[in-house]
Amino acid sequence: MGYLIGIDEAGYGPSLGPLVVTATLWRVPGDPLACDLYERLRHVVVSGDDVKKTSRRPTNVQPLVVADSKRVFNRSGGLDGLHGLERAVLPAVALASGPAKSWRDLCRHVAPEVDHDIGQLPWLRDFDTSLPLALDNESLEQATALFRDGLHTADVQLLSVRSRMIFPPRFNQLIDHYGNKATALSETSVGLLAELAEPLNDDSLLAVCDKHGGRNFYAALLQHHFPEHWIEIERETRAESVYRWHRAPWSTTVVFRVEGELTLPTALASMTSKYLREVAMLAFNRFWQTHVPTLRPTAGYYRDAQRFKHDIRGAQRKLGIDDRILWRCR
């Protein structure tokens, strides 16, 4: 047996809303370096490339689509655009931690430390929408059962889905500390990896993380978070950077890869991060629309965020909401 971890983020670019980083942890048979979860779970999970091949199957046996969130999420569809994310993310969380029937349930399962931030942010303080938002409950139950049965047949366990939701107050603190958001992302990602990896002392581990922008060198970062191990550099290229250390007789391999979400654990991390961010932005937009009824919602990206910030300026002043709570400084 061995372990797989996949790590990816959503919300690195925007000026509004949270940066979300997620890791998924799996137990798999055999050598994790030789394990392709798409292949092992091929009867119940497909990547984005295989969706059309399954379109004639009955709805209740349609495989789950687990892919880069950009390929699954349809922003133009409103709440219905969350359908593809919910059909994979909510079953995964249910199998790893328990059913998430509301936003607060979901946070408790995957990002419990967010309770502190909820108290700071007016748009989250009273927000607790029921889940799912786009999927009906019967379809969710069918998807969860399909995923559970597929994991059992493949002798695979989904052990954990863990996220860091970094809202503007914390994001700005990290920028103050590290000086740039690239380092803040890398520190958060590897810190999450260390949290999941440290207890795993009984088998080998492969972790795949989507690359952080143009960064190619991660050895010092890994050494900082895993100080008891000697980090060996296998290669550092534009395509991927690979590191290894040994815990005899086991080994840990960490890969930072362009398009890391082509591996299933990282793709599910991408989708979970996107889902958490989109529901958080739903709360954000609803809050401001109660104070500015004609306000158009925003996804938080810089140009439209500037428009949004201009449109809420009067309400923001009246409510006494500081820019550092609202606006990411980088």
C-alpha positions in Angstrom: 0.0 0.0 0.0 1.0 3.6 -0.4 -0.3 7.2 -0.3 -1.1 9.8 -2.8 -1.6 13.6 -2.1 -2.8 16.1 -4.7 -2.7 19.9 -4.0 -4.1 22.8 -6.0 -5.6 26.3 -5.5 -8.3 28.6 -6.7 -8.4 32.3 -6.4 -4.7 33.2 -6.7 -5.4 36.0 -9.2 -8.5 37.9 -7.9 -8.5 41.0 -5.7 -11.7 40.1 -3.9 -12.7 36.9 -2.1 -10.5 34.1 -0.7 -7.5 32.3 -2.0 -8.3 28.6 -1.4 -5.7 25.8 -1.3 -6.8 22.2 -1.0 -5.1 18.8 -0.5 -6.6 15.4 -1.0 -5.1 12.3 0.6 -5.6 8.8 -0.7 -4.5 5.2 0.3 -3.8 3.1 -2.7 -2.6 -0.5 -3.3 1.0 -1.0 -4.4 3.6 1.6 -5.3 2.1 5.1 -5.4 4.6 6.1 -8.1 3.0 3.5 -10.3 -0.6 4.2 -9.4 -2.9 6.0 -12.0 -6.1 6.7 -10.1 -7.9 7.5 -13.4 -7.1 4.0 -14.5 -8.0 2.3 -11.2 -11.3 4.2 -10.9 -12.1 4.2 -14.7 -15.6 2.7 -14.2 -16.7 5.5 -11.9 -14.5 8.5 -12.6 -13.5 10.2 -15.9 -11.3 13.1 -16.7 -12.6 16.0 -18.8 -11.4 14.3 -22.0 -13.7 11.3 -21.6 -17.0 13.0 -20.8 -18.5 12.6 -24.3 -17.9 8.9 -24.3 -20.2 8.4 -21.3 -23.1 10.6 -22.4 -25.4 7.7 -23.3 -25.2 6.0 -19.9 -28.3 6.3 -17.6 -28.1 9.3 -15.4 -27.7 7.3 -12.2 -24.5 5.6 -13.5 -22.9 8.6 -15.2 -19.3 8.6 -14.0 -18.0 11.5 -11.9 -16.1 14.0 -13.8 -12.9 14.9 -11.9 -10.7 17.4 -13.9 -9.2 20.9 -13.7 -11.9 23.0 -12.2 -11.7 25.4 -15.2 -13.1 22.5 -17.3 -15.9 21.6 -15.0 -17.2 24.9 -13.7 -19.5 27.0 -15.9 -19.6 30.5 -14.5 -22.2 31.7 -17.1 -24.6 29.1 -15.7 -25.2 30.9 -12.4 -25.9 28.5 -9.6 -26.5 25.7 -12.2 -22.9 26.1 -13.2 -21.9 24.5 -9.9 -23.5 21.2 -10.9 -20.3 19.5 -12.1 -18.3 20.7 -9.1 -20.9 19.5 -6.6 -21.3 16.1 -8.2 -17.7 15.2 -7.4 -16.7 17.5 -4.5 -19.7 16.8 -2.1 -19.5 13.0 -2.5 -15.7 13.2 -1.9 -16.2 15.2 1.3 -19.0 12.9 2.5 -16.8 9.8 2.1 -13.7 11.4 3.7 -15.4 13.3 6.6 -19.2 13.1 6.5 -22.1 14.7 4.6 -22.0 18.4 4.1 -25.6 19.6 4.1 -24.8 23.3 4.5 -21.9 25.8 4.0 -21.0 25.6 7.7 -21.0 21.8 7.6 -18.6 21.9 4.6 -16.3 24.3 6.4 -16.3 22.2 9.5 -15.3 19.2 7.5 -12.6 20.6 5.3 -11.5 24.0 6.8 -12.5 24.2 10.5 -10.1 27.1 11.2 -12.3 29.3 9.0 -14.6 29.9 12.0 -12.3 32.7 13.1 -12.5 34.5 9.8 -16.3 34.1 9.6 -16.6 36.3 12.7 -14.5 39.0 11.1 -16.3 39.2 7.8 -19.9 40.6 7.7 -20.8 38.7 4.6 -20.0 35.4 6.2 -21.2 36.0 9.7 -24.8 35.0 9.1 -24.4 33.0 5.9 -25.2 29.3 6.0 -26.9 28.2 2.8 -28.1 24.6 2.4 -26.1 22.3 0.1 -26.2 21.2 -2.7 -27.0 24.4 -4.6 -27.3 23.1 -8.1 -27.6 19.3 -7.7 -30.7 17.6 -6.4 -30.4 15.4 -3.3 -31.3 12.2 -5.2 -28.5 12.8 -7.7 -26.1 13.6 -4.9 -26.9 10.3 -3.1 -26.5 8.4 -6.4 -23.1 10.0 -7.1 -21.9 9.3 -3.5 -23.0 5.7 -3.7 -21.3 5.3 -7.1 -18.0 6.8 -5.8 -18.1 4.7 -2.6 -18.6 1.5 -4.6 -15.9 2.4 -7.1 -13.4 3.1 -4.3 -14.2 -0.2 -2.6 -13.9 -2.2 -5.8 -10.5 -0.5 -6.6 -9.3 -1.0 -3.1 -8.7 2.7 -2.8 -9.5 4.9 0.2 -10.1 8.7 0.2 -8.7 9.6 3.6 -9.0 13.4 3.7 -10.0 16.5 1.9 -8.3 19.5 3.7 -8.4 23.2 2.7 -7.0 26.5 3.7 -9.4 29.4 3.0 -7.4 32.6 3.1 -9.7 35.6 3.2 -8.4 39.2 2.6 -7.5 40.0 6.3 -5.3 36.9 6.5 -4.1 37.2 2.9 -2.9 40.8 3.6 -1.1 39.6 6.7 0.7 36.9 4.7 1.7 39.5 2.1 3.1 41.8 4.9 5.1 38.8 6.2 6.4 37.2 3.0 6.4 40.3 0.7 4.7 38.7 -2.2 1.7 36.4 -2.9 3.8 33.7 -4.7 5.7 32.9 -1.5 2.4 33.1 0.5 0.9 30.5 -1.9 3.9 28.2 -1.7 4.2 28.4 2.1 0.5 27.6 2.5 0.6 24.7 0.0 3.7 23.0 1.5 2.4 23.7 5.0 -0.8 21.8 4.1 1.3 19.0 2.6 3.3 18.7 5.8 0.2 18.6 7.9 -1.2 15.6 5.9 2.2 13.9 5.3 3.8 14.0 8.8 1.5 11.2 10.3 2.1 8.9 7.4 5.1 6.8 8.6 4.0 3.4 7.4 4.3 3.5 3.6 5.6 5.5 0.7 4.0 8.7 -0.5 3.7 10.6 -3.8 2.5 14.2 -3.6 1.7 16.1 -6.8 1.2 19.9 -6.6 0.3 22.2 -9.4 3.3 24.5 -10.1 3.2 27.9 -8.5 3.5 30.3 -11.4 6.9 30.3 -12.9 8.7 29.0 -9.8 11.0 26.0 -10.4 12.9 25.7 -7.1 11.2 24.3 -4.0 14.0 22.5 -2.1 14.5 25.2 0.5 10.8 25.5 1.1 10.4 21.7 1.6 13.5 21.6 3.9 11.9 24.3 6.0 8.7 22.3 6.4 10.3 18.9 6.7 13.5 19.8 8.8 14.0 16.2 10.0 14.6 14.9 6.5 17.3 15.5 3.9 15.6 16.7 0.8 17.2 15.3 -2.4 16.7 17.2 -5.6 15.9 14.9 -8.5 15.3 17.5 -11.1 14.2 21.1 -11.4 12.8 22.1 -14.9 10.1 24.2 -16.3 7.9 21.2 -16.7 8.3 19.8 -13.2 10.4 19.9 -10.1 10.9 16.6 -8.3 12.2 16.0 -4.7 12.6 12.9 -2.7 13.5 11.9 0.9 13.6 8.5 2.6 12.1 7.1 5.8 13.6 3.6 5.5 12.2 1.5 4.1 9.7 4.0 2.7 10.2 7.1 0.5 8.4 10.4 -0.1 8.4 12.0 -3.5 7.0 15.5 -4.0 6.4 16.8 -7.6 5.6 20.3 -8.6 4.2 20.0 -12.1 2.8 22.2 -14.8 -0.8 21.0 -15.2 -0.5 19.0 -12.1 -4.3 18.7 -12.2 -3.9 16.0 -14.9 -3.6 13.6 -11.9 -6.8 12.8 -10.2 -5.9 13.7 -6.6 -4.8 17.2 -7.7 -7.8 17.6 -10.0 -10.1 16.9 -7.1 -8.2 19.4 -5.0 -8.6 22.0 -7.8 -12.4 21.4 -7.9 -12.8 21.6 -4.1 -10.8 24.8 -4.0 -13.0 26.3 -6.7 -16.2 25.1 -5.1 -15.3 26.6 -1.7 -14.3 29.9 -3.4 -17.5 30.1 -5.5 -19.8 29.6 -2.5 -17.8 32.2 -0.5 -18.3 34.6 -3.4 -22.0 33.8 -3.4 -22.1 35.0 0.2 -20.1 38.1 -0.6 -22.2 39.1 -3.5 -25.5 38.5 -1.7 -24.4 40.6 1.2 -23.4 43.6 -0.9 -26.6 43.3 -3.1 -28.7 43.7 0.1 -27.1 47.1 0.6 -26.8 48.1 -3.1 -29.8 46.5 -4.8 -28.8 47.4 -8.4 -25.3 45.9 -7.9 -24.0 43.5 -10.4 -22.2 40.5 -8.8 -18.4 40.0 -9.3 -16.1 37.1 -9.6 -13.4 39.2 -7.9 -10.9 39.6 -10.7 -9.0 42.9 -10.8 -10.7 44.9 -13.5 -14.3 44.0 -12.5 -13.3 44.2 -8.8 -12.4 47.8 -9.4 -15.9 48.4 -10.8 -17.5 46.6 -7.9 -15.5 48.5 -5.3 -16.5 51.8 -6.9 -20.2 50.7 -6.9 -20.2 49.8 -3.2 -18.1 52.7 -1.9 -21.1 54.5 -0.3 -22.4 51.4 1.4 -18.8 50.4 2.5 -18.4 53.8 4.1 -21.8 53.7 5.8 -21.1 50.2 7.2 -17.6 51.2 8.3 -15.9 48.2 6.5 -12.1 48.7 6.2 -10.4 48.1 2.9 -8.0 45.5 4.5 -11.0 43.3 5.3 -12.5 43.7 1.9 -9.6 44.1 -0.6 -6.5 42.0 -1.2 -3.4 44.2 -1.4 -1.8 42.0 -4.1 
